[in-house]
């Protein structure tokens, strides 16, 4: 899957890779997700069951960058900058997410 992602040269995919930066492949996403979690032994670790790359061209082209980026959400927020956020959803909701 990661190899296919690197070879996808559609305008939407190229823009997605530009915006996604260091998490442009599934392997990088999984590594980032693991690093982002708290190391609290009292809490269960979350895991990615599956990941889907949704490249909605209109939404990607409409993204207005704040002009700065920080991989750490709290620091990005403090600077009014961009960051990466992840959310999960049920299988039923995934269809709606992919359609928008």
N, C-alpha and C positions, 0 to 999 in steps of 0.2 A: 504494500500500500504506500509506503514512504517513497519508493522508487517511482511509482506512478505519479505521486504528487509533485516530485521534482521535474518530471517531464511534461506536466500539464502547462501549456503555454497560452491558454485562452486568456483574454484580457482580464476576466474576473479572477482567475486563479493567480495571475501575476500580481494583481493588486492585493489579493488576499495574503499572499506570501510577503509582500512589502509591509502590510499592516501587522501581520502576525509576528514578524521578526523572528525571535529565537524559539518560537514554538510552532514553526511552520510545518513540521512533520509529526506524525503520530508518536514516534519514539521520543521526540523532544517534548511534546505535550505531556506524555506520561511522566517523564523525568521532572518537568517543571511542576506538575501537579503534586508529585511526591515531595519535592522540596518545599512547596508552598504550605503544606500542612504543619500544624503545630506538633511539637515533639512531646506533647503531654501524654504520659503513659496511662493516665486515667481515662482518656477518651479513645474510642475505637478509631482505627485508621480508615479513612475513606479510600475507595479504589474506583478506578474507571472501569465500568463494565463494557462500554463501547464508546467510540468517538466517531462523530460524523462531521465532515467538513461541509458546511453550508455556504455556498458562494452565490449569494443573491447580488447580482450586479448593481441594481439600482441602490440597494442599501449600502453596499461597499463604496460606490461612487459618491453617495451622500454623506459619508463620514466626514465630519469636520474636526480635524485634530486641534487640540488645545495648544499645540506647538512644542510641547515637551512630553517626555515619557519617563516613567519610572516603573520598574518591575514590581516594586513594593507598593501595594494599593494605598496604604496610609500616607506614605510619602508623596505619592502621586496626587492624592486628594489634597494634602496640605499645600501643594504647589499648583493646584487646579490643573493638573496635567493628565495625560492619558496613562492607562495601565491595562492589564488583562484581568478579566473576571470570568469565572466559570460557574455554570449552574447545571443542575441535573433536572431531569424531567421524566415523567412516566413514558412508557412506550407509546401510549395513546396520544400524549401531547406532542411527541416528537414529530409526528406528521404535520401538525400545525406550525411548529417551529420551522421546519424545512420549507413550508409553503410561503412563509412571509419574508 
